[in-house]
């Protein structure tokens, strides 16, 4: 259960950070960043961040949180579904 919660939290924090980066780009005049959906180009963000003095580590943290969140969700499904195997060829006594 804890892996499921950690996975959801890390994906939620990563999605929030992604939204913050998009709004940050929109405030600087790049309105197309809000309309692209999942097709946001982070190379463009890195070019703009150098100009405005933003650090690069939050973007790398966001990607790490996405990967960890997906790994936690996959791990929680293995823990949850792998502990109670169902065998249809056995009779209960």
Phi and psi in radians as a Rosetta constraint file:
Dihedral C 1 N 2 CA 2 C 2 CIRCULARHARMONIC -1.165 0.35
Dihedral N 2 CA 2 C 2 N 3 CIRCULARHARMONIC -0.597 0.35
Dihedral C 2 N 3 CA 3 C 3 CIRCULARHARMONIC -1.166 0.35
Dihedral N 3 CA 3 C 3 N 4 CIRCULARHARMONIC -0.627 0.35
Dihedral C 3 N 4 CA 4 C 4 CIRCULARHARMONIC -1.132 0.35
Dihedral N 4 CA 4 C 4 N 5 CIRCULARHARMONIC -0.746 0.35
Dihedral C 4 N 5 CA 5 C 5 CIRCULARHARMONIC -1.156 0.35
Dihedral N 5 CA 5 C 5 N 6 CIRCULARHARMONIC -0.778 0.35
Dihedral C 5 N 6 CA 6 C 6 CIRCULARHARMONIC -1.092 0.35
Dihedral N 6 CA 6 C 6 N 7 CIRCULARHARMONIC -0.693 0.35
Dihedral C 6 N 7 CA 7 C 7 CIRCULARHARMONIC -1.117 0.35
Dihedral N 7 CA 7 C 7 N 8 CIRCULARHARMONIC -0.775 0.35
Dihedral C 7 N 8 CA 8 C 8 CIRCULARHARMONIC -1.146 0.35
Dihedral N 8 CA 8 C 8 N 9 CIRCULARHARMONIC -0.722 0.35
Dihedral C 8 N 9 CA 9 C 9 CIRCULARHARMONIC -1.134 0.35
Dihedral N 9 CA 9 C 9 N 10 CIRCULARHARMONIC -0.764 0.35
Dihedral C 9 N 10 CA 10 C 10 CIRCULARHARMONIC -1.195 0.35
Dihedral N 10 CA 10 C 10 N 11 CIRCULARHARMONIC -0.641 0.35
Dihedral C 10 N 11 CA 11 C 11 CIRCULARHARMONIC -1.188 0.35
Dihedral N 11 CA 11 C 11 N 12 CIRCULARHARMONIC -0.643 0.35
Dihedral C 11 N 12 CA 12 C 12 CIRCULARHARMONIC -1.146 0.35
Dihedral N 12 CA 12 C 12 N 13 CIRCULARHARMONIC -0.739 0.35
Dihedral C 12 N 13 CA 13 C 13 CIRCULARHARMONIC -1.158 0.35
Dihedral N 13 CA 13 C 13 N 14 CIRCULARHARMONIC -0.695 0.35
Dihedral C 13 N 14 CA 14 C 14 CIRCULARHARMONIC -1.138 0.35
Dihedral N 14 CA 14 C 14 N 15 CIRCULARHARMONIC -0.710 0.35
Dihedral C 14 N 15 CA 15 C 15 CIRCULARHARMONIC -1.161 0.35
Dihedral N 15 CA 15 C 15 N 16 CIRCULARHARMONIC -0.644 0.35
Dihedral C 15 N 16 CA 16 C 16 CIRCULARHARMONIC -1.138 0.35
Dihedral N 16 CA 16 C 16 N 17 CIRCULARHARMONIC -0.740 0.35
Dihedral C 16 N 17 CA 17 C 17 CIRCULARHARMONIC -1.106 0.35
Dihedral N 17 CA 17 C 17 N 18 CIRCULARHARMONIC -0.689 0.35
Dihedral C 17 N 18 CA 18 C 18 CIRCULARHARMONIC -1.057 0.35
Dihedral N 18 CA 18 C 18 N 19 CIRCULARHARMONIC -0.756 0.35
Dihedral C 18 N 19 CA 19 C 19 CIRCULARHARMONIC -1.116 0.35
Dihedral N 19 CA 19 C 19 N 20 CIRCULARHARMONIC -0.689 0.35
Dihedral C 19 N 20 CA 20 C 20 CIRCULARHARMONIC -1.091 0.35
Dihedral N 20 CA 20 C 20 N 21 CIRCULARHARMONIC -0.728 0.35
Dihedral C 20 N 21 CA 21 C 21 CIRCULARHARMONIC -1.126 0.35
Dihedral N 21 CA 21 C 21 N 22 CIRCULARHARMONIC -0.681 0.35
Dihedral C 21 N 22 CA 22 C 22 CIRCULARHARMONIC -1.157 0.35
Dihedral N 22 CA 22 C 22 N 23 CIRCULARHARMONIC -0.748 0.35
Dihedral C 22 N 23 CA 23 C 23 CIRCULARHARMONIC -1.177 0.35
Dihedral N 23 CA 23 C 23 N 24 CIRCULARHARMONIC -0.586 0.35
Dihedral C 23 N 24 CA 24 C 24 CIRCULARHARMONIC -1.110 0.35
Dihedral N 24 CA 24 C 24 N 25 CIRCULARHARMONIC -0.715 0.35
Dihedral C 24 N 25 CA 25 C 25 CIRCULARHARMONIC -1.190 0.35
Dihedral N 25 CA 25 C 25 N 26 CIRCULARHARMONIC -0.649 0.35
Dihedral C 25 N 26 CA 26 C 26 CIRCULARHARMONIC -1.170 0.35
Dihedral N 26 CA 26 C 26 N 27 CIRCULARHARMONIC -0.623 0.35
Dihedral C 26 N 27 CA 27 C 27 CIRCULARHARMONIC -1.139 0.35
Dihedral N 27 CA 27 C 27 N 28 CIRCULARHARMONIC -0.461 0.35
Dihedral C 27 N 28 CA 28 C 28 CIRCULARHARMONIC -1.609 0.35
Dihedral N 28 CA 28 C 28 N 29 CIRCULARHARMONIC 0.142 0.35
Dihedral C 28 N 29 CA 29 C 29 CIRCULARHARMONIC 1.821 0.35
Dihedral N 29 CA 29 C 29 N 30 CIRCULARHARMONIC 0.033 0.35
Dihedral C 29 N 30 CA 30 C 30 CIRCULARHARMONIC -1.732 0.35
Dihedral N 30 CA 30 C 30 N 31 CIRCULARHARMONIC 1.320 0.35
Dihedral C 30 N 31 CA 31 C 31 CIRCULARHARMONIC -1.177 0.35
Dihedral N 31 CA 31 C 31 N 32 CIRCULARHARMONIC -0.398 0.35
Dihedral C 31 N 32 CA 32 C 32 CIRCULARHARMONIC -1.173 0.35
Dihedral N 32 CA 32 C 32 N 33 CIRCULARHARMONIC -0.349 0.35
Dihedral C 32 N 33 CA 33 C 33 CIRCULARHARMONIC -1.098 0.35
Dihedral N 33 CA 33 C 33 N 34 CIRCULARHARMONIC -0.549 0.35
Dihedral C 33 N 34 CA 34 C 34 CIRCULARHARMONIC -1.341 0.35
Dihedral N 34 CA 34 C 34 N 35 CIRCULARHARMONIC -0.407 0.35
Dihedral C 34 N 35 CA 35 C 35 CIRCULARHARMONIC -1.635 0.35
Dihedral N 35 CA 35 C 35 N 36 CIRCULARHARMONIC -0.186 0.35
Dihedral C 35 N 36 CA 36 C 36 CIRCULARHARMONIC -1.376 0.35
Dihedral N 36 CA 36 C 36 N 37 CIRCULARHARMONIC -0.302 0.35
Dihedral C 36 N 37 CA 37 C 37 CIRCULARHARMONIC 1.186 0.35
Dihedral N 37 CA 37 C 37 N 38 CIRCULARHARMONIC -2.210 0.35
Dihedral C 37 N 38 CA 38 C 38 CIRCULARHARMONIC -1.386 0.35
Dihedral N 38 CA 38 C 38 N 39 CIRCULARHARMONIC -0.021 0.35
Dihedral C 38 N 39 CA 39 C 39 CIRCULARHARMONIC -1.733 0.35
Dihedral N 39 CA 39 C 39 N 40 CIRCULARHARMONIC 0.549 0.35
Dihedral C 39 N 40 CA 40 C 40 CIRCULARHARMONIC -1.295 0.35
Dihedral N 40 CA 40 C 40 N 41 CIRCULARHARMONIC 2.333 0.35
Dihedral C 40 N 41 CA 41 C 41 CIRCULARHARMONIC -1.674 0.35
Dihedral N 41 CA 41 C 41 N 42 CIRCULARHARMONIC 1.900 0.35
Dihedral C 41 N 42 CA 42 C 42 CIRCULARHARMONIC -1.355 0.35
Dihedral N 42 CA 42 C 42 N 43 CIRCULARHARMONIC -0.232 0.35
Dihedral C 42 N 43 CA 43 C 43 CIRCULARHARMONIC -1.149 0.35
Dihedral N 43 CA 43 C 43 N 44 CIRCULARHARMONIC -0.677 0.35
Dihedral C 43 N 44 CA 44 C 44 CIRCULARHARMONIC -1.142 0.35
Dihedral N 44 CA 44 C 44 N 45 CIRCULARHARMONIC -0.684 0.35
Dihedral C 44 N 45 CA 45 C 45 CIRCULARHARMONIC -1.079 0.35
Dihedral N 45 CA 45 C 45 N 46 CIRCULARHARMONIC -0.733 0.35
Dihedral C 45 N 46 CA 46 C 46 CIRCULARHARMONIC -1.166 0.35
Dihedral N 46 CA 46 C 46 N 47 CIRCULARHARMONIC -0.570 0.35
Dihedral C 46 N 47 CA 47 C 47 CIRCULARHARMONIC -1.167 0.35
Dihedral N 47 CA 47 C 47 N 48 CIRCULARHARMONIC -0.741 0.35
Dihedral C 47 N 48 CA 48 C 48 CIRCULARHARMONIC -1.261 0.35
Dihedral N 48 CA 48 C 48 N 49 CIRCULARHARMONIC -0.631 0.35
Dihedral C 48 N 49 CA 49 C 49 CIRCULARHARMONIC -1.123 0.35
Dihedral N 49 CA 49 C 49 N 50 CIRCULARHARMONIC -0.570 0.35
Dihedral C 49 N 50 CA 50 C 50 CIRCULARHARMONIC -1.130 0.35
Dihedral N 50 CA 50 C 50 N 51 CIRCULARHARMONIC -0.703 0.35
Dihedral C 50 N 51 CA 51 C 51 CIRCULARHARMONIC -1.150 0.35
Dihedral N 51 CA 51 C 51 N 52 CIRCULARHARMONIC -0.634 0.35
Dihedral C 51 N 52 CA 52 C 52 CIRCULARHARMONIC -1.743 0.35
Dihedral N 52 CA 52 C 52 N 53 CIRCULARHARMONIC -0.025 0.35
Dihedral C 52 N 53 CA 53 C 53 CIRCULARHARMONIC 1.399 0.35
Dihedral N 53 CA 53 C 53 N 54 CIRCULARHARMONIC 0.401 0.35
Dihedral C 53 N 54 CA 54 C 54 CIRCULARHARMONIC -1.384 0.35
Dihedral N 54 CA 54 C 54 N 55 CIRCULARHARMONIC 2.581 0.35
Dihedral C 54 N 55 CA 55 C 55 CIRCULARHARMONIC -1.398 0.35
Dihedral N 55 CA 55 C 55 N 56 CIRCULARHARMONIC 2.767 0.35
Dihedral C 55 N 56 CA 56 C 56 CIRCULARHARMONIC -1.594 0.35
Dihedral N 56 CA 56 C 56 N 57 CIRCULARHARMONIC -0.368 0.35
Dihedral C 56 N 57 CA 57 C 57 CIRCULARHARMONIC -1.118 0.35
Dihedral N 57 CA 57 C 57 N 58 CIRCULARHARMONIC -0.520 0.35
Dihedral C 57 N 58 CA 58 C 58 CIRCULARHARMONIC -1.111 0.35
Dihedral N 58 CA 58 C 58 N 59 CIRCULARHARMONIC -0.555 0.35
Dihedral C 58 N 59 CA 59 C 59 CIRCULARHARMONIC -1.205 0.35
Dihedral N 59 CA 59 C 59 N 60 CIRCULARHARMONIC -0.722 0.35
Dihedral C 59 N 60 CA 60 C 60 CIRCULARHARMONIC -1.182 0.35
Dihedral N 60 CA 60 C 60 N 61 CIRCULARHARMONIC -0.613 0.35
Dihedral C 60 N 61 CA 61 C 61 CIRCULARHARMONIC -1.130 0.35
Dihedral N 61 CA 61 C 61 N 62 CIRCULARHARMONIC -0.690 0.35
Dihedral C 61 N 62 CA 62 C 62 CIRCULARHARMONIC -1.053 0.35
Dihedral N 62 CA 62 C 62 N 63 CIRCULARHARMONIC -0.810 0.35
Dihedral C 62 N 63 CA 63 C 63 CIRCULARHARMONIC -1.151 0.35
Dihedral N 63 CA 63 C 63 N 64 CIRCULARHARMONIC -0.655 0.35
Dihedral C 63 N 64 CA 64 C 64 CIRCULARHARMONIC -1.122 0.35
Dihedral N 64 CA 64 C 64 N 65 CIRCULARHARMONIC -0.679 0.35
Dihedral C 64 N 65 CA 65 C 65 CIRCULARHARMONIC -1.174 0.35
Dihedral N 65 CA 65 C 65 N 66 CIRCULARHARMONIC -0.646 0.35
Dihedral C 65 N 66 CA 66 C 66 CIRCULARHARMONIC -1.058 0.35
Dihedral N 66 CA 66 C 66 N 67 CIRCULARHARMONIC -0.826 0.35
Dihedral C 66 N 67 CA 67 C 67 CIRCULARHARMONIC -1.133 0.35
Dihedral N 67 CA 67 C 67 N 68 CIRCULARHARMONIC -0.783 0.35
Dihedral C 67 N 68 CA 68 C 68 CIRCULARHARMONIC -1.111 0.35
Dihedral N 68 CA 68 C 68 N 69 CIRCULARHARMONIC -0.698 0.35
Dihedral C 68 N 69 CA 69 C 69 CIRCULARHARMONIC -1.077 0.35
Dihedral N 69 CA 69 C 69 N 70 CIRCULARHARMONIC -0.771 0.35
Dihedral C 69 N 70 CA 70 C 70 CIRCULARHARMONIC -1.162 0.35
Dihedral N 70 CA 70 C 70 N 71 CIRCULARHARMONIC -0.716 0.35
Dihedral C 70 N 71 CA 71 C 71 CIRCULARHARMONIC -1.119 0.35
Dihedral N 71 CA 71 C 71 N 72 CIRCULARHARMONIC -0.718 0.35
Dihedral C 71 N 72 CA 72 C 72 CIRCULARHARMONIC -1.119 0.35
Dihedral N 72 CA 72 C 72 N 73 CIRCULARHARMONIC -0.699 0.35
Dihedral C 72 N 73 CA 73 C 73 CIRCULARHARMONIC -1.171 0.35
Dihedral N 73 CA 73 C 73 N 74 CIRCULARHARMONIC -0.702 0.35
Dihedral C 73 N 74 CA 74 C 74 CIRCULARHARMONIC -1.159 0.35
Dihedral N 74 CA 74 C 74 N 75 CIRCULARHARMONIC -0.760 0.35
Dihedral C 74 N 75 CA 75 C 75 CIRCULARHARMONIC -1.091 0.35
Dihedral N 75 CA 75 C 75 N 76 CIRCULARHARMONIC -0.677 0.35
Dihedral C 75 N 76 CA 76 C 76 CIRCULARHARMONIC -1.181 0.35
Dihedral N 76 CA 76 C 76 N 77 CIRCULARHARMONIC -0.582 0.35
Dihedral C 76 N 77 CA 77 C 77 CIRCULARHARMONIC -1.216 0.35
Dihedral N 77 CA 77 C 77 N 78 CIRCULARHARMONIC -0.641 0.35
Dihedral C 77 N 78 CA 78 C 78 CIRCULARHARMONIC -1.162 0.35
Dihedral N 78 CA 78 C 78 N 79 CIRCULARHARMONIC -0.698 0.35
Dihedral C 78 N 79 CA 79 C 79 CIRCULARHARMONIC -1.167 0.35
Dihedral N 79 CA 79 C 79 N 80 CIRCULARHARMONIC -0.743 0.35
Dihedral C 79 N 80 CA 80 C 80 CIRCULARHARMONIC -1.255 0.35
Dihedral N 80 CA 80 C 80 N 81 CIRCULARHARMONIC -0.858 0.35
Dihedral C 80 N 81 CA 81 C 81 CIRCULARHARMONIC -1.521 0.35
Dihedral N 81 CA 81 C 81 N 82 CIRCULARHARMONIC -0.303 0.35
Dihedral C 81 N 82 CA 82 C 82 CIRCULARHARMONIC -1.506 0.35
Dihedral N 82 CA 82 C 82 N 83 CIRCULARHARMONIC -0.147 0.35
Dihedral C 82 N 83 CA 83 C 83 CIRCULARHARMONIC -1.588 0.35
Dihedral N 83 CA 83 C 83 N 84 CIRCULARHARMONIC -0.299 0.35
Dihedral C 83 N 84 CA 84 C 84 CIRCULARHARMONIC -2.201 0.35
Dihedral N 84 CA 84 C 84 N 85 CIRCULARHARMONIC 1.379 0.35
Dihedral C 84 N 85 CA 85 C 85 CIRCULARHARMONIC -1.238 0.35
Dihedral N 85 CA 85 C 85 N 86 CIRCULARHARMONIC 2.460 0.35
Dihedral C 85 N 86 CA 86 C 86 CIRCULARHARMONIC -1.842 0.35
Dihedral N 86 CA 86 C 86 N 87 CIRCULARHARMONIC 2.166 0.35
Dihedral C 86 N 87 CA 87 C 87 CIRCULARHARMONIC -2.072 0.35
Dihedral N 87 CA 87 C 87 N 88 CIRCULARHARMONIC 2.143 0.35
Dihedral C 87 N 88 CA 88 C 88 CIRCULARHARMONIC -1.493 0.35
Dihedral N 88 CA 88 C 88 N 89 CIRCULARHARMONIC -0.207 0.35
Dihedral C 88 N 89 CA 89 C 89 CIRCULARHARMONIC -1.627 0.35
Dihedral N 89 CA 89 C 89 N 90 CIRCULARHARMONIC 0.088 0.35
Dihedral C 89 N 90 CA 90 C 90 CIRCULARHARMONIC -1.880 0.35
Dihedral N 90 CA 90 C 90 N 91 CIRCULARHARMONIC 2.478 0.35
Dihedral C 90 N 91 CA 91 C 91 CIRCULARHARMONIC -1.649 0.35
Dihedral N 91 CA 91 C 91 N 92 CIRCULARHARMONIC 2.526 0.35
Dihedral C 91 N 92 CA 92 C 92 CIRCULARHARMONIC -1.489 0.35
Dihedral N 92 CA 92 C 92 N 93 CIRCULARHARMONIC 2.440 0.35
